Amino acid sequence: MVSILSRIKNRVRRSILLHPHAQKYFQSQFFTRFIVKKQSEQLFDLVAGFVYSQILYSCVTLKIFENLKSKPLKSSELEKKCGLNTESFDCLISAAVSLGLLQRLDEGMIELRTKGFVIAMNPGLCELILHHKIFYRDMQNPVGLLADHGKETELSKYWPYATKKNEGSFGKMESIGQYSDLMSISQPLVTDQIFSAHSFSKYKKVLDLGGGQATFSIKLATAYRHLNITCFDLTAVSELAKKNIKAKGLGNQISFQGGNFFNDALPSGYDLITLIRVLYDHPDEKVSLLLSSIKKCMPPGGALLIAEPMITDPQSEPIRKSDAYFYFYLLAMGKGKPRSLAGITKLLYRAGFSKIWKLSCPLPSQAGILLAK
Ligand SMILES: C[S@@+](CC[C@H](N)C(=O)[O-])C[C@H]1O[C@@H](n2cnc3c(N)ncnc32)[C@H](O)[C@@H]1O
Protein backbone atom coordinates (compact mmCIF):
# COMPACT_ATOMS: atom_id res chain seq x y z
CA MET A 1 0.00 0.00 0.00
CA VAL A 2 1.34 3.41 -0.93
CA SER A 3 1.36 5.51 2.23
CA ILE A 4 -0.29 8.94 2.42
CA LEU A 5 3.15 10.49 2.89
CA SER A 6 4.56 8.97 -0.27
CA ARG A 7 1.42 9.96 -2.18
CA ILE A 8 1.96 13.58 -1.13
CA LYS A 9 5.67 13.27 -2.02
CA ASN A 10 4.77 11.94 -5.48
CA ARG A 11 2.31 14.77 -6.08
CA VAL A 12 4.85 17.44 -5.07
CA ARG A 13 7.57 15.86 -7.23
CA ARG A 14 5.19 15.67 -10.18
CA SER A 15 4.24 19.33 -9.97
CA ILE A 16 7.89 20.40 -9.67
CA LEU A 17 9.23 18.20 -12.47
CA LEU A 18 6.49 19.20 -14.89
CA HIS A 19 7.62 22.82 -14.67
CA PRO A 20 9.33 23.67 -18.00
CA HIS A 21 12.44 25.15 -16.30
CA ALA A 22 12.77 22.53 -13.58
CA GLN A 23 15.60 20.54 -15.18
CA LYS A 24 17.72 23.60 -15.94
CA TYR A 25 17.13 24.92 -12.43
CA PHE A 26 18.24 21.72 -10.69
CA GLN A 27 21.29 21.41 -12.93
CA SER A 28 22.45 24.84 -11.83
CA GLN A 29 22.00 24.35 -8.08
CA PHE A 30 24.94 23.16 -5.97
CA PHE A 31 22.95 20.64 -3.90
CA THR A 32 20.97 19.11 -6.77
CA ARG A 33 23.40 19.14 -9.67
CA PHE A 34 25.00 15.84 -8.54
CA ILE A 35 21.63 14.12 -8.37
CA VAL A 36 20.74 15.41 -11.85
CA LYS A 37 24.09 14.19 -13.20
CA LYS A 38 23.59 10.72 -11.71
CA GLN A 39 20.01 10.49 -12.99
CA SER A 40 21.06 11.48 -16.47
CA GLU A 41 23.84 8.86 -16.48
CA GLN A 42 21.37 6.21 -15.35
CA LEU A 43 18.93 7.31 -18.03
CA PHE A 44 21.64 7.10 -20.66
CA ASP A 45 22.45 3.55 -19.52
CA LEU A 46 18.82 2.65 -20.16
CA VAL A 47 18.87 4.25 -23.59
CA ALA A 48 22.11 2.49 -24.53
CA GLY A 49 21.52 -0.86 -22.79
CA PHE A 50 20.94 -2.85 -25.97
CA VAL A 51 24.21 -1.56 -27.44
CA TYR A 52 26.09 -2.46 -24.24
CA SER A 53 24.73 -6.01 -24.44
CA GLN A 54 25.77 -6.35 -28.06
CA ILE A 55 29.30 -5.19 -27.23
CA LEU A 56 29.42 -7.83 -24.51
CA TYR A 57 28.09 -10.39 -26.98
CA SER A 58 30.84 -9.46 -29.48
CA CYS A 59 33.53 -9.85 -26.81
CA VAL A 60 32.27 -13.31 -25.84
CA THR A 61 31.82 -14.42 -29.47
CA LEU A 62 35.33 -13.28 -30.36
CA LYS A 63 36.69 -14.98 -27.21
CA ILE A 64 38.30 -11.78 -25.92
CA PHE A 65 37.81 -12.70 -22.24
CA GLU A 66 38.96 -16.26 -22.81
CA ASN A 67 42.10 -15.13 -24.62
CA LEU A 68 42.98 -12.72 -21.80
CA LYS A 69 42.22 -15.15 -19.00
CA SER A 70 45.73 -16.46 -18.39
CA LYS A 71 47.66 -13.26 -19.05
CA PRO A 72 47.38 -9.74 -20.53
CA LEU A 73 48.14 -9.65 -24.24
CA LYS A 74 49.68 -7.17 -26.59
CA SER A 75 47.02 -5.37 -28.58
CA SER A 76 48.42 -6.66 -31.89
CA GLU A 77 48.39 -10.24 -30.62
CA LEU A 78 44.77 -10.04 -29.45
CA GLU A 79 43.77 -8.33 -32.69
CA LYS A 80 45.20 -11.25 -34.66
CA LYS A 81 43.28 -13.75 -32.53
CA CYS A 82 40.02 -11.82 -33.11
CA GLY A 83 40.54 -11.65 -36.87
CA LEU A 84 39.32 -8.04 -37.08
CA ASN A 85 40.96 -5.11 -38.88
CA THR A 86 42.77 -2.62 -36.64
CA GLU A 87 40.06 0.03 -36.77
CA SER A 88 37.23 -2.35 -35.83
CA PHE A 89 39.35 -4.02 -33.17
CA ASP A 90 40.16 -0.64 -31.59
CA CYS A 91 36.48 0.27 -31.65
CA LEU A 92 35.51 -2.92 -29.81
CA ILE A 93 38.33 -2.74 -27.26
CA SER A 94 37.65 0.94 -26.51
CA ALA A 95 33.95 0.15 -26.05
CA ALA A 96 34.76 -2.77 -23.73
CA VAL A 97 37.15 -0.52 -21.77
CA SER A 98 34.40 2.07 -21.33
CA LEU A 99 32.04 -0.64 -20.07
CA GLY A 100 34.60 -1.60 -17.42
CA LEU A 101 35.27 -5.04 -18.89
CA LEU A 102 38.86 -4.45 -20.02
CA GLN A 103 41.68 -2.02 -19.34
CA ARG A 104 44.60 -0.82 -21.43
CA LEU A 105 48.01 -1.17 -19.77
CA ASP A 106 51.33 0.40 -20.73
CA GLU A 107 53.07 -0.61 -23.95
CA GLY A 108 49.88 -1.51 -25.77
CA MET A 109 48.93 -4.37 -23.44
CA ILE A 110 45.28 -5.24 -22.79
CA GLU A 111 44.11 -6.75 -19.49
CA LEU A 112 40.79 -7.95 -18.05
CA ARG A 113 39.05 -5.93 -15.36
CA THR A 114 37.16 -7.69 -12.56
CA LYS A 115 33.91 -8.06 -14.55
CA GLY A 116 35.91 -9.44 -17.48
CA PHE A 117 37.51 -12.02 -15.17
CA VAL A 118 34.12 -13.05 -13.77
CA ILE A 119 32.85 -13.69 -17.32
CA ALA A 120 36.07 -15.46 -18.36
CA MET A 121 35.80 -17.80 -15.37
CA ASN A 122 32.13 -18.58 -15.94
CA PRO A 123 31.33 -20.68 -19.03
CA GLY A 124 27.65 -20.79 -18.04
CA LEU A 125 27.44 -17.01 -18.16
CA CYS A 126 29.15 -17.00 -21.58
CA GLU A 127 26.59 -19.51 -22.91
CA LEU A 128 23.75 -17.37 -21.57
CA ILE A 129 25.19 -14.30 -23.26
CA LEU A 130 25.60 -16.18 -26.55
CA HIS A 131 22.06 -17.59 -26.58
CA HIS A 132 20.77 -14.03 -26.26
CA LYS A 133 21.19 -13.67 -30.01
CA ILE A 134 17.95 -15.68 -30.20
CA PHE A 135 16.17 -13.67 -27.49
CA TYR A 136 17.24 -10.37 -29.06
CA ARG A 137 15.74 -11.35 -32.41
CA ASP A 138 12.39 -11.34 -30.59
CA MET A 139 13.31 -8.16 -28.73
CA GLN A 140 13.85 -6.31 -32.03
CA ASN A 141 10.10 -5.80 -32.01
CA PRO A 142 9.15 -5.59 -28.33
CA VAL A 143 5.82 -3.94 -28.99
CA GLY A 144 4.92 -6.72 -31.43
CA LEU A 145 5.95 -9.23 -28.77
CA LEU A 146 3.60 -7.59 -26.29
CA ALA A 147 0.76 -7.35 -28.79
CA ASP A 148 1.07 -10.89 -30.13
CA HIS A 149 1.72 -12.70 -26.87
CA GLY A 150 1.50 -16.45 -27.40
CA LYS A 151 2.59 -16.40 -31.05
CA GLU A 152 5.58 -18.50 -32.05
CA THR A 153 8.84 -16.69 -31.32
CA GLU A 154 12.52 -17.49 -31.82
CA LEU A 155 12.85 -18.19 -28.10
CA SER A 156 9.81 -20.47 -28.01
CA LYS A 157 11.40 -22.52 -30.78
CA TYR A 158 14.58 -22.69 -28.71
CA TRP A 159 12.69 -23.97 -25.63
CA PRO A 160 10.42 -26.46 -27.43
CA TYR A 161 8.67 -27.89 -24.37
CA ALA A 162 7.60 -24.42 -23.34
CA THR A 163 5.15 -23.74 -26.15
CA LYS A 164 1.47 -24.44 -25.67
CA LYS A 165 1.55 -26.61 -28.78
CA ASN A 166 4.32 -28.87 -27.49
CA GLU A 167 3.35 -28.82 -23.84
CA GLY A 168 5.25 -31.53 -22.01
CA SER A 169 7.00 -32.77 -25.12
CA PHE A 170 9.41 -31.58 -27.76
CA GLY A 171 8.67 -30.31 -31.23
CA LYS A 172 11.94 -31.31 -32.82
CA MET A 173 14.28 -33.81 -31.24
CA GLU A 174 17.37 -31.80 -32.26
CA SER A 175 16.24 -28.92 -30.03
CA ILE A 176 16.79 -31.00 -26.91
CA GLY A 177 20.56 -30.91 -27.07
CA GLN A 178 20.95 -27.15 -27.50
CA TYR A 179 18.62 -26.10 -24.68
CA SER A 180 19.72 -28.89 -22.42
CA ASP A 181 23.38 -27.96 -22.86
CA LEU A 182 22.62 -24.35 -21.98
CA MET A 183 20.66 -25.46 -18.91
CA SER A 184 23.46 -27.72 -17.90
CA ILE A 185 26.32 -25.29 -18.39
CA SER A 186 24.45 -22.43 -16.70
CA GLN A 187 23.46 -24.59 -13.74
CA PRO A 188 26.32 -23.51 -11.45
CA LEU A 189 24.74 -20.02 -11.42
CA VAL A 190 21.90 -21.56 -9.41
CA THR A 191 23.53 -24.66 -7.89
CA ASP A 192 26.27 -22.68 -6.14
CA GLN A 193 23.57 -20.61 -4.45
CA ILE A 194 21.64 -23.73 -3.38
CA PHE A 195 24.72 -25.44 -1.95
CA SER A 196 25.69 -22.39 0.06
CA ALA A 197 22.12 -22.04 1.39
CA HIS A 198 21.29 -25.60 2.38
CA SER A 199 22.89 -28.84 3.58
CA PHE A 200 21.55 -32.08 2.10
CA SER A 201 23.23 -34.38 4.63
CA LYS A 202 20.01 -35.16 6.51
CA TYR A 203 18.17 -36.56 3.46
CA LYS A 204 18.26 -40.12 2.14
CA LYS A 205 16.26 -40.15 -1.09
CA VAL A 206 15.96 -37.15 -3.44
CA LEU A 207 13.65 -36.71 -6.44
CA ASP A 208 14.86 -33.98 -8.83
CA LEU A 209 11.78 -33.06 -10.87
CA GLY A 210 12.49 -31.48 -14.25
CA GLY A 211 16.10 -32.47 -13.64
CA GLY A 212 17.06 -32.11 -17.35
CA GLN A 213 20.22 -33.95 -18.25
CA ALA A 214 20.87 -34.71 -14.55
CA THR A 215 23.42 -31.95 -13.94
CA PHE A 216 22.01 -31.08 -10.52
CA SER A 217 21.54 -34.75 -9.58
CA ILE A 218 25.18 -35.40 -10.48
CA LYS A 219 26.42 -32.45 -8.41
CA LEU A 220 24.31 -33.52 -5.48
CA ALA A 221 25.38 -37.17 -5.71
CA THR A 222 29.04 -36.15 -5.90
CA ALA A 223 28.80 -33.83 -2.90
CA TYR A 224 26.67 -36.21 -0.79
CA ARG A 225 27.76 -39.78 -1.46
CA HIS A 226 25.08 -41.31 0.78
CA LEU A 227 22.16 -39.91 -1.28
CA ASN A 228 19.97 -42.00 -3.52
CA ILE A 229 18.66 -39.73 -6.32
CA THR A 230 16.04 -40.01 -9.06
CA CYS A 231 16.18 -37.50 -11.87
CA PHE A 232 12.71 -37.09 -13.44
CA ASP A 233 12.20 -35.38 -16.78
CA LEU A 234 10.48 -35.88 -20.12
CA THR A 235 11.37 -39.19 -21.74
CA ALA A 236 12.96 -37.30 -24.63
CA VAL A 237 15.77 -36.18 -22.29
CA SER A 238 16.40 -39.68 -20.95
CA GLU A 239 19.20 -40.63 -23.33
CA LEU A 240 21.24 -37.51 -22.52
CA ALA A 241 20.67 -37.84 -18.78
CA LYS A 242 21.55 -41.54 -18.67
CA LYS A 243 24.69 -40.91 -20.73
CA ASN A 244 25.83 -38.21 -18.27
CA ILE A 245 25.10 -40.32 -15.20
CA LYS A 246 27.03 -43.23 -16.69
CA ALA A 247 29.96 -41.00 -17.70
CA LYS A 248 30.35 -39.90 -14.07
CA GLY A 249 30.13 -43.48 -12.82
CA LEU A 250 27.11 -42.61 -10.68
CA GLY A 251 24.72 -45.26 -11.98
CA ASN A 252 24.45 -46.83 -8.54
CA GLN A 253 23.44 -43.51 -6.94
CA ILE A 254 21.27 -41.85 -9.61
CA SER A 255 18.49 -43.29 -11.73
CA PHE A 256 16.47 -41.54 -14.44
CA GLN A 257 12.71 -41.73 -14.71
CA GLY A 258 10.98 -40.42 -17.81
CA GLY A 259 7.51 -38.91 -17.61
CA ASN A 260 5.34 -35.83 -17.78
CA PHE A 261 4.99 -34.32 -14.32
CA PHE A 262 1.61 -32.82 -15.16
CA ASN A 263 0.00 -36.02 -16.43
CA ASP A 264 1.87 -38.93 -14.91
CA ALA A 265 1.83 -40.11 -11.29
CA LEU A 266 4.93 -38.91 -9.49
CA PRO A 267 7.12 -41.53 -7.83
CA SER A 268 6.72 -41.54 -4.05
CA GLY A 269 8.89 -42.23 -1.00
CA TYR A 270 11.39 -39.37 -1.33
CA ASP A 271 12.24 -37.31 1.74
CA LEU A 272 13.32 -34.41 -0.52
CA ILE A 273 11.91 -33.26 -3.84
CA THR A 274 13.69 -30.52 -5.77
CA LEU A 275 12.39 -28.16 -8.44
CA ILE A 276 15.35 -26.31 -9.90
CA ARG A 277 14.45 -23.67 -12.53
CA VAL A 278 11.20 -25.45 -13.31
CA LEU A 279 8.24 -23.40 -12.06
CA TYR A 280 8.96 -20.17 -13.96
CA ASP A 281 8.37 -22.02 -17.25
CA HIS A 282 4.73 -22.66 -16.41
CA PRO A 283 1.53 -20.68 -15.74
CA ASP A 284 -0.10 -20.56 -12.29
CA GLU A 285 -2.71 -23.26 -13.00
CA LYS A 286 -0.01 -25.72 -14.06
CA VAL A 287 2.24 -24.85 -11.14
CA SER A 288 -0.65 -25.34 -8.71
CA LEU A 289 -1.36 -28.73 -10.28
CA LEU A 290 2.28 -29.78 -9.97
CA LEU A 291 2.65 -28.55 -6.37
CA SER A 292 -0.52 -30.42 -5.34
CA SER A 293 0.77 -33.66 -6.91
CA ILE A 294 4.10 -33.18 -5.12
CA LYS A 295 2.35 -32.61 -1.79
CA LYS A 296 0.31 -35.78 -2.27
CA CYS A 297 3.32 -37.97 -3.04
CA MET A 298 5.50 -36.63 -0.19
CA PRO A 299 5.92 -38.81 2.92
CA PRO A 300 5.22 -37.22 6.35
CA GLY A 301 8.21 -35.01 7.23
CA GLY A 302 9.24 -34.82 3.56
CA ALA A 303 10.42 -31.49 2.12
CA LEU A 304 10.28 -29.64 -1.19
CA LEU A 305 13.13 -27.34 -2.26
CA ILE A 306 12.43 -24.77 -4.96
CA ALA A 307 15.23 -22.73 -6.52
CA GLU A 308 15.04 -20.45 -9.54
CA PRO A 309 15.63 -16.83 -10.45
CA MET A 310 12.86 -14.90 -8.72
CA ILE A 311 11.68 -11.35 -9.07
CA THR A 312 11.77 -9.02 -6.09
CA ASP A 313 9.10 -8.75 -3.53
CA PRO A 314 8.36 -5.00 -3.47
CA GLN A 315 6.85 -5.36 0.01
CA SER A 316 10.08 -6.56 1.58
CA GLU A 317 13.06 -5.60 -0.61
CA PRO A 318 14.20 -2.93 -3.07
CA ILE A 319 13.20 -3.75 -6.64
CA ARG A 320 16.05 -5.27 -8.69
CA LYS A 321 16.62 -4.23 -12.31
CA SER A 322 17.06 -7.89 -13.25
CA ASP A 323 13.27 -8.32 -12.81
CA ALA A 324 12.76 -6.49 -16.11
CA TYR A 325 14.90 -9.09 -17.86
CA PHE A 326 12.88 -12.03 -16.51
CA TYR A 327 9.53 -10.41 -17.39
CA PHE A 328 10.52 -10.07 -21.02
CA TYR A 329 12.46 -13.32 -21.29
CA LEU A 330 9.40 -15.30 -20.24
CA LEU A 331 7.16 -13.15 -22.41
CA ALA A 332 9.32 -14.03 -25.41
CA MET A 333 9.34 -17.68 -24.38
CA GLY A 334 5.57 -17.57 -24.75
CA LYS A 335 4.61 -19.21 -21.48
CA GLY A 336 5.33 -19.18 -17.79
CA LYS A 337 6.01 -16.18 -15.61
CA PRO A 338 8.57 -14.89 -13.17
CA ARG A 339 7.46 -15.07 -9.56
CA SER A 340 8.62 -13.60 -6.29
CA LEU A 341 9.19 -15.59 -3.11
CA ALA A 342 5.82 -14.32 -1.92
CA GLY A 343 4.16 -15.38 -5.20
CA ILE A 344 5.47 -18.94 -4.94
CA THR A 345 4.70 -19.06 -1.21
CA LYS A 346 1.07 -18.26 -1.99
CA LEU A 347 0.87 -21.14 -4.49
CA LEU A 348 2.55 -23.47 -1.99
CA TYR A 349 -0.01 -22.68 0.73
CA ARG A 350 -2.81 -23.23 -1.76
CA ALA A 351 -1.36 -26.64 -2.64
CA GLY A 352 -1.46 -27.71 1.00
CA PHE A 353 2.06 -26.91 2.26
CA SER A 354 1.95 -25.41 5.74
CA LYS A 355 5.55 -24.57 6.63
CA ILE A 356 7.65 -22.50 4.24
CA TRP A 357 11.16 -21.13 4.79
CA LYS A 358 13.09 -18.68 2.68
CA LEU A 359 16.73 -19.79 2.49
CA SER A 360 19.32 -17.01 2.25
CA CYS A 361 21.95 -17.22 -0.44
CA PRO A 362 24.81 -14.86 -1.37
CA LEU A 363 23.42 -13.78 -4.80
CA PRO A 364 19.60 -13.56 -4.66
CA SER A 365 19.46 -12.13 -8.21
CA GLN A 366 20.69 -15.53 -9.46
CA ALA A 367 18.30 -17.64 -7.40
CA GLY A 368 15.59 -17.38 -4.81
CA ILE A 369 15.37 -20.52 -2.65
CA LEU A 370 12.42 -21.88 -0.68
CA LEU A 371 12.01 -24.96 1.47
CA ALA A 372 8.46 -26.17 2.08
CA LYS A 373 6.81 -28.92 4.13
C1 LIG B 1 14.51 -24.86 -17.45
S1 LIG B 1 14.83 -26.55 -17.48
C2 LIG B 1 15.66 -26.84 -15.93
C3 LIG B 1 16.47 -28.09 -15.93
C4 LIG B 1 17.28 -28.31 -14.66
N1 LIG B 1 16.45 -28.44 -13.49
C5 LIG B 1 18.29 -27.20 -14.49
O1 LIG B 1 18.15 -26.34 -13.62
O2 LIG B 1 19.25 -27.20 -15.26
C6 LIG B 1 13.23 -27.20 -17.13
C7 LIG B 1 13.19 -28.70 -17.24
O3 LIG B 1 11.85 -29.13 -16.99
C8 LIG B 1 11.55 -30.18 -17.91
N2 LIG B 1 10.10 -30.23 -18.12
C9 LIG B 1 9.31 -29.29 -18.68
N3 LIG B 1 8.04 -29.71 -18.73
C10 LIG B 1 8.04 -30.94 -18.18
C11 LIG B 1 7.00 -31.90 -17.92
N4 LIG B 1 5.75 -31.62 -18.26
N5 LIG B 1 7.34 -33.05 -17.31
C12 LIG B 1 8.63 -33.32 -16.96
N6 LIG B 1 9.65 -32.45 -17.17
C13 LIG B 1 9.36 -31.28 -17.78
C14 LIG B 1 12.29 -29.80 -19.17
O4 LIG B 1 12.51 -30.88 -20.04
C15 LIG B 1 13.56 -29.21 -18.60
O5 LIG B 1 14.58 -30.19 -18.49
The ligand as a Tripos MOL2 file, in Angstrom:
@<TRIPOS>MOLECULE
LIG
   27    29     1     0     0
SMALL
NO_CHARGES

@<TRIPOS>ATOM
      1 C1         14.5080  -24.8580  -17.4520 C.3       1 LIG1
      2 S1         14.8300  -26.5510  -17.4750 S.3       1 LIG1
      3 C2         15.6630  -26.8440  -15.9310 C.3       1 LIG1
      4 C3         16.4740  -28.0910  -15.9330 C.3       1 LIG1
      5 C4         17.2840  -28.3120  -14.6560 C.3       1 LIG1
      6 N1         16.4520  -28.4400  -13.4860 N.3       1 LIG1
      7 C5         18.2870  -27.2010  -14.4900 C.2       1 LIG1
      8 O1         18.1460  -26.3410  -13.6220 O.co2     1 LIG1
      9 O2         19.2470  -27.2050  -15.2560 O.co2     1 LIG1
     10 C6         13.2270  -27.1980  -17.1330 C.3       1 LIG1
     11 C7         13.1910  -28.7050  -17.2380 C.3       1 LIG1
     12 O3         11.8500  -29.1300  -16.9890 O.3       1 LIG1
     13 C8         11.5530  -30.1790  -17.9070 C.3       1 LIG1
     14 N2         10.1050  -30.2320  -18.1150 N.ar      1 LIG1
     15 C9          9.3100  -29.2880  -18.6770 C.ar      1 LIG1
     16 N3          8.0430  -29.7060  -18.7290 N.ar      1 LIG1
     17 C10         8.0360  -30.9420  -18.1820 C.ar      1 LIG1
     18 C11         7.0010  -31.8970  -17.9200 C.ar      1 LIG1
     19 N4          5.7530  -31.6220  -18.2610 N.pl3     1 LIG1
     20 N5          7.3370  -33.0520  -17.3060 N.ar      1 LIG1
     21 C12         8.6280  -33.3190  -16.9610 C.ar      1 LIG1
     22 N6          9.6470  -32.4490  -17.1680 N.ar      1 LIG1
     23 C13         9.3590  -31.2820  -17.7820 C.ar      1 LIG1
     24 C14        12.2870  -29.7990  -19.1710 C.3       1 LIG1
     25 O4         12.5080  -30.8840  -20.0350 O.3       1 LIG1
     26 C15        13.5640  -29.2150  -18.5980 C.3       1 LIG1
     27 O5         14.5810  -30.1940  -18.4900 O.3       1 LIG1
@<TRIPOS>BOND
     1     1     2 1
     2     2     3 1
     3     2    10 1
     4     3     4 1
     5     4     5 1
     6     5     6 1
     7     5     7 1
     8     7     8 2
     9     7     9 1
    10    10    11 1
    11    11    12 1
    12    11    26 1
    13    12    13 1
    14    13    14 1
    15    13    24 1
    16    14    15 ar
    17    14    23 ar
    18    15    16 ar
    19    16    17 ar
    20    17    18 ar
    21    17    23 ar
    22    18    19 1
    23    18    20 ar
    24    20    21 ar
    25    21    22 ar
    26    22    23 ar
    27    24    25 1
    28    24    26 1
    29    26    27 1
@<TRIPOS>SUBSTRUCTURE
     1 LIG1         1 GROUP 0 **** ****
